[in-house]
Amino acid sequence: MTPEPVGAPRRVALLVNPTAGGRRGADVASRAARHLLAAGVEVDVVAGRDLREAREKARACVRAGADVLAVAGGDGMVHLALQEVAGTDTALAVLPTGTGNDFARVLGIPGKDPQAAADVVLRGTRRALDLGRSTSLGDGGRTHWFGTVLTSGFDSLVTDRTNRLAWPRGRLRYNLAILMELGLLRPLPFTVETDGGTREEFEAVLVAVGNTTTYGGGMRICPHAEPDDGRLSVTVVGPAGRGQLVRAFPRIYRGTHVTHPLVRTFHARSLTLHTPDMRAYADGEPLGLLPVRAEVVPDAVRVLVPAVPVRGGG
């Protein structure tokens, strides 16, 4: 990531998800807006009645020439914002208020210090990052940008289950979904075709494709990923049993699971991934049915980060 000298932004569009972290999203956005206005920055607060309206308003702000689109929310709202800022001159800033905040972790944004996060919007360094771009071949060819990790297999099933649970809230709901899906665990037949057409068929529990290292609130599923090296990092977990997964689960937070005999990793600039009757997710958001093609797009987005350089996605 090469830093770009930049002064304080002239105009910031502040995208708000009031439900992120309870009311914390709205509170953080309000404090950030006051901080920016006091510094002489023009602030447009963007909030919709639903995600579709929020995205439409964010798109209008980007097209109107906003210097920065600042997101007060979690990875889901970041994912929404990426669809609008990718390939534009508008920089993305994150005020983390969600459960996982994995993209904010990549940028080195303080998750528990709203004032420090707002200072990054005002005084941060602008850097270029790669993004992943997915095309859902099994769902009408829809495309999405993603910043963190694209998942399939066990991860997708867990996310499906998490979205169906009304209780508990936050990370506990995700952990409960993991326990519930472990009871139904089975290896899946995957087909992967990489870069120049190399095709491979195998059984696996999950395949994760990372532009950055973490998902699920800090799980280092793709510890070798770098968001500025022009490559995607792929982690394959072979046909493990329940006991093996349970024992290996704590190692995912440290990234040491990749030394397990059933785990292998590799890099690719693009790949096509398929297993029957499975939905792909990225940044925790649904992409569509597999097969899905994922490719890296170098320098696809400008982001605001603290002045100290941050590497990797830890």
C-alpha positions as semicolon CSV with decimal commas, in nm:
position;residue;x (nm);y (nm);z (nm)
1;M;0,000;0,000;0,000
2;T;0,151;0,328;-0,113
3;P;0,037;0,633;0,089
4;E;-0,111;0,927;-0,094
5;P;-0,062;1,273;0,061
6;V;-0,401;1,426;0,128
7;G;-0,533;1,705;0,344
8;A;-0,856;1,712;0,540
9;P;-1,155;1,619;0,321
10;R;-1,381;1,898;0,203
11;R;-1,698;1,690;0,185
12;V;-1,781;1,367;0,370
13;A;-2,088;1,150;0,313
14;L;-2,162;0,971;0,642
15;L;-2,346;0,643;0,585
16;V;-2,531;0,531;0,897
17;N;-2,667;0,194;1,003
18;P;-2,859;0,273;1,324
19;T;-2,902;-0,097;1,408
20;A;-2,527;-0,176;1,413
21;G;-2,428;-0,239;1,775
22;G;-2,779;-0,148;1,895
23;R;-2,805;0,232;1,893
24;R;-2,428;0,266;1,896
25;G;-2,415;0,318;1,519
26;A;-2,631;0,629;1,535
27;D;-2,445;0,760;1,841
28;V;-2,101;0,715;1,682
29;A;-2,220;0,875;1,359
30;S;-2,360;1,174;1,548
31;R;-2,033;1,228;1,739
32;A;-1,828;1,193;1,422
33;A;-2,049;1,442;1,238
34;R;-2,004;1,701;1,513
35;H;-1,627;1,643;1,512
36;L;-1,604;1,690;1,135
37;L;-1,833;1,993;1,126
38;A;-1,625;2,161;1,398
39;A;-1,321;2,117;1,171
40;G;-1,499;2,289;0,882
41;V;-1,583;1,976;0,684
42;E;-1,913;1,958;0,495
43;V;-2,104;1,649;0,613
44;D;-2,394;1,477;0,437
45;V;-2,563;1,221;0,665
46;V;-2,690;0,928;0,458
47;A;-2,952;0,697;0,608
48;G;-3,223;0,498;0,434
49;R;-3,536;0,322;0,551
50;D;-3,377;0,000;0,428
51;L;-3,047;-0,115;0,279
52;R;-3,162;-0,053;-0,078
53;E;-3,246;0,309;-0,007
54;A;-2,923;0,358;0,189
55;R;-2,722;0,226;-0,105
56;E;-2,905;0,452;-0,351
57;K;-2,830;0,756;-0,137
58;A;-2,466;0,653;-0,096
59;R;-2,438;0,615;-0,474
60;A;-2,580;0,964;-0,524
61;C;-2,323;1,113;-0,284
62;V;-2,034;0,939;-0,462
63;R;-2,158;1,057;-0,801
64;A;-2,190;1,410;-0,661
65;G;-1,818;1,407;-0,580
66;A;-1,792;1,331;-0,209
67;D;-1,426;1,315;-0,104
68;V;-1,497;1,042;0,151
69;L;-1,775;0,795;0,215
70;A;-1,754;0,720;0,588
71;V;-1,945;0,415;0,712
72;A;-2,078;0,397;1,069
73;G;-2,158;0,028;1,093
74;G;-2,016;-0,319;1,061
75;D;-1,890;-0,535;0,777
76;G;-2,232;-0,552;0,614
77;M;-2,248;-0,176;0,572
78;V;-1,887;-0,171;0,456
79;H;-1,982;-0,428;0,193
80;L;-2,267;-0,204;0,080
81;A;-2,034;0,095;0,059
82;L;-1,771;-0,096;-0,140
83;Q;-2,025;-0,148;-0,419
84;E;-2,036;0,229;-0,465
85;V;-1,680;0,350;-0,401
86;A;-1,485;0,077;-0,585
87;G;-1,315;0,220;-0,891
88;T;-1,394;0,581;-0,797
89;D;-1,193;0,867;-0,647
90;T;-1,409;0,867;-0,333
91;A;-1,217;0,721;-0,039
92;L;-1,377;0,483;0,210
93;A;-1,351;0,542;0,585
94;V;-1,490;0,315;0,856
95;L;-1,634;0,402;1,197
96;P;-1,669;0,047;1,333
97;T;-1,989;-0,021;1,526
98;G;-2,076;-0,375;1,415
99;T;-2,019;-0,717;1,568
100;G;-1,723;-0,839;1,361
101;N;-1,561;-0,523;1,220
102;D;-1,311;-0,730;1,021
103;F;-1,254;-0,472;0,748
104;A;-1,195;-0,202;1,010
105;R;-0,937;-0,436;1,163
106;V;-0,758;-0,449;0,826
107;L;-0,739;-0,071;0,820
108;G;-0,617;-0,047;1,180
109;I;-0,920;0,156;1,289
110;P;-0,977;0,156;1,668
111;G;-1,293;-0,042;1,735
112;K;-1,358;0,097;2,085
113;D;-1,252;0,459;2,041
114;P;-1,505;0,653;1,829
115;Q;-1,305;0,976;1,866
116;A;-0,990;0,812;1,727
117;A;-1,191;0,661;1,440
118;A;-1,335;1,003;1,356
119;D;-0,983;1,149;1,363
120;V;-0,886;0,901;1,091
121;V;-1,162;1,045;0,871
122;L;-1,026;1,392;0,933
123;R;-0,650;1,334;0,933
124;G;-0,597;0,982;0,798
125;T;-0,370;0,873;0,517
126;R;-0,524;0,766;0,189
127;R;-0,408;0,426;0,061
128;A;-0,498;0,193;-0,224
129;L;-0,620;-0,160;-0,149
130;D;-0,710;-0,457;-0,363
131;L;-1,066;-0,588;-0,364
132;G;-1,216;-0,919;-0,460
133;R;-1,481;-0,923;-0,729
134;S;-1,724;-1,214;-0,742
135;T;-1,953;-1,324;-1,022
136;S;-2,229;-1,563;-0,922
137;L;-2,251;-1,792;-1,224
138;G;-2,527;-1,988;-1,055
139;D;-2,746;-1,684;-0,989
140;G;-2,773;-1,478;-1,305
141;G;-2,414;-1,356;-1,324
142;R;-2,453;-1,093;-1,053
143;T;-2,128;-0,927;-0,947
144;H;-2,020;-0,800;-0,606
145;W;-1,710;-0,638;-0,467
146;F;-1,581;-0,784;-0,141
147;G;-1,316;-0,661;0,100
148;T;-1,251;-0,952;0,336
149;V;-1,329;-1,321;0,281
150;L;-1,555;-1,514;0,044
151;T;-1,682;-1,836;0,204
152;S;-1,845;-2,158;0,094
153;G;-1,921;-2,492;0,255
154;F;-1,945;-2,510;0,634
155;D;-1,894;-2,133;0,666
156;S;-2,188;-2,062;0,437
157;L;-2,409;-2,303;0,626
158;V;-2,315;-2,137;0,955
159;T;-2,395;-1,793;0,814
160;D;-2,728;-1,920;0,682
161;R;-2,806;-2,058;1,027
162;T;-2,691;-1,737;1,201
163;N;-2,926;-1,529;0,987
164;R;-3,218;-1,754;1,084
165;L;-3,155;-1,728;1,458
166;A;-3,334;-1,454;1,648
167;W;-3,132;-1,515;1,967
168;P;-2,872;-1,454;2,105
169;R;-2,724;-1,132;1,971
170;G;-2,375;-1,058;1,845
171;R;-2,092;-1,310;1,828
172;L;-2,273;-1,557;2,058
173;R;-2,532;-1,611;1,787
174;Y;-2,256;-1,702;1,538
175;N;-2,097;-1,942;1,787
176;L;-2,433;-2,109;1,852
177;A;-2,484;-2,153;1,478
178;I;-2,143;-2,323;1,458
179;L;-2,245;-2,574;1,726
180;M;-2,575;-2,644;1,552
181;E;-2,413;-2,699;1,211
182;L;-2,144;-2,924;1,358
183;G;-2,418;-3,176;1,427
184;L;-2,492;-3,188;1,054
185;L;-2,131;-3,175;0,936
186;R;-2,044;-3,366;0,620
187;P;-1,772;-3,334;0,354
188;L;-1,882;-3,169;0,030
189;P;-1,765;-3,233;-0,329
190;F;-1,586;-2,919;-0,451
191;T;-1,459;-2,826;-0,795
192;V;-1,202;-2,545;-0,822
193;E;-1,058;-2,402;-1,142
194;T;-0,774;-2,152;-1,096
195;D;-0,611;-1,883;-1,309
196;G;-0,494;-2,055;-1,626
197;G;-0,761;-2,326;-1,624
198;T;-0,614;-2,579;-1,381
199;R;-0,911;-2,785;-1,258
200;E;-0,924;-2,984;-0,936
201;E;-1,196;-3,193;-0,770
202;F;-1,184;-3,287;-0,402
203;E;-1,390;-3,330;-0,087
204;A;-1,370;-3,056;0,175
205;V;-1,556;-2,911;0,469
206;L;-1,501;-2,553;0,355
207;V;-1,315;-2,336;0,107
208;A;-1,240;-1,973;0,201
209;V;-1,107;-1,713;-0,045
210;G;-0,947;-1,417;0,131
211;N;-0,857;-1,072;0,012
212;T;-0,771;-1,016;0,379
213;T;-0,703;-1,254;0,666
214;T;-1,003;-1,247;0,898
215;Y;-1,375;-1,303;0,915
216;G;-1,631;-1,374;1,186
217;G;-1,488;-1,115;1,424
218;G;-1,116;-1,192;1,408
219;M;-1,087;-1,555;1,293
220;R;-0,768;-1,569;1,082
221;I;-0,901;-1,814;0,827
222;C;-0,663;-1,690;0,553
223;P;-0,355;-1,584;0,753
224;H;-0,137;-1,547;0,442
225;A;-0,365;-1,292;0,275
226;E;-0,235;-0,942;0,199
227;P;-0,480;-0,681;0,069
228;D;-0,225;-0,518;-0,160
229;D;-0,033;-0,803;-0,327
230;G;-0,259;-0,863;-0,628
231;R;-0,356;-1,213;-0,514
232;L;-0,633;-1,395;-0,330
233;S;-0,539;-1,637;-0,052
234;V;-0,731;-1,967;-0,051
235;T;-0,774;-2,197;0,250
236;V;-0,913;-2,547;0,203
237;V;-1,017;-2,756;0,503
238;G;-1,037;-3,121;0,400
239;P;-1,292;-3,381;0,509
240;A;-1,252;-3,331;0,884
241;G;-1,478;-3,484;1,145
242;R;-1,664;-3,296;1,418
243;G;-1,403;-3,369;1,681
244;Q;-1,120;-3,251;1,458
245;L;-1,300;-2,925;1,380
246;V;-1,384;-2,859;1,744
247;R;-1,021;-2,911;1,846
248;A;-0,891;-2,697;1,559
249;F;-1,141;-2,414;1,608
250;P;-0,939;-2,212;1,865
251;R;-0,638;-2,228;1,631
252;I;-0,830;-2,033;1,364
253;Y;-0,814;-1,719;1,580
254;R;-0,434;-1,749;1,581
255;G;-0,406;-1,860;1,218
256;T;-0,214;-2,172;1,320
257;H;-0,479;-2,407;1,178
258;V;-0,293;-2,395;0,845
259;T;-0,032;-2,636;0,983
260;H;-0,295;-2,907;1,031
261;P;-0,256;-3,201;0,788
262;L;-0,613;-3,156;0,661
263;V;-0,562;-2,787;0,576
264;R;-0,388;-2,651;0,270
265;T;-0,347;-2,301;0,135
266;F;-0,253;-2,146;-0,197
267;H;-0,275;-1,815;-0,383
268;A;-0,456;-1,730;-0,706
269;R;-0,545;-1,419;-0,899
270;S;-0,877;-1,576;-0,997
271;L;-1,067;-1,897;-0,943
272;T;-1,406;-2,054;-1,004
273;L;-1,554;-2,245;-0,712
274;H;-1,846;-2,488;-0,708
275;T;-2,027;-2,733;-0,487
276;P;-2,394;-2,824;-0,542
277;D;-2,679;-2,644;-0,367
278;M;-2,460;-2,398;-0,182
279;R;-2,474;-2,021;-0,139
280;A;-2,158;-1,810;-0,128
281;Y;-2,107;-1,528;0,121
282;A;-1,851;-1,250;0,137
283;D;-1,809;-0,989;0,410
284;G;-2,088;-1,189;0,576
285;E;-2,332;-1,094;0,298
286;P;-2,502;-1,332;0,050
287;L;-2,360;-1,331;-0,303
288;G;-2,576;-1,595;-0,469
289;L;-2,565;-1,961;-0,558
290;L;-2,246;-2,136;-0,660
291;P;-2,066;-2,173;-0,894
292;V;-1,897;-1,840;-0,826
293;R;-1,596;-1,681;-0,991
294;A;-1,370;-1,470;-0,772
295;E;-1,089;-1,247;-0,897
296;V;-0,864;-0,990;-0,739
297;V;-0,871;-0,632;-0,869
298;P;-0,553;-0,449;-0,765
299;D;-0,585;-0,097;-0,621
300;A;-0,962;-0,110;-0,658
301;V;-1,046;0,115;-0,363
302;R;-0,899;0,411;-0,175
303;V;-0,926;0,387;0,204
304;L;-0,843;0,613;0,495
305;V;-0,610;0,460;0,756
306;P;-0,415;0,592;1,055
307;A;-0,081;0,754;0,975
308;V;0,112;0,443;1,091
309;P;0,121;0,189;0,802
310;V;-0,081;-0,128;0,852
311;R;-0,003;-0,455;0,677
312;G;-0,207;-0,772;0,646
313;G;-0,546;-0,819;0,802
314;G;-0,469;-0,911;1,163
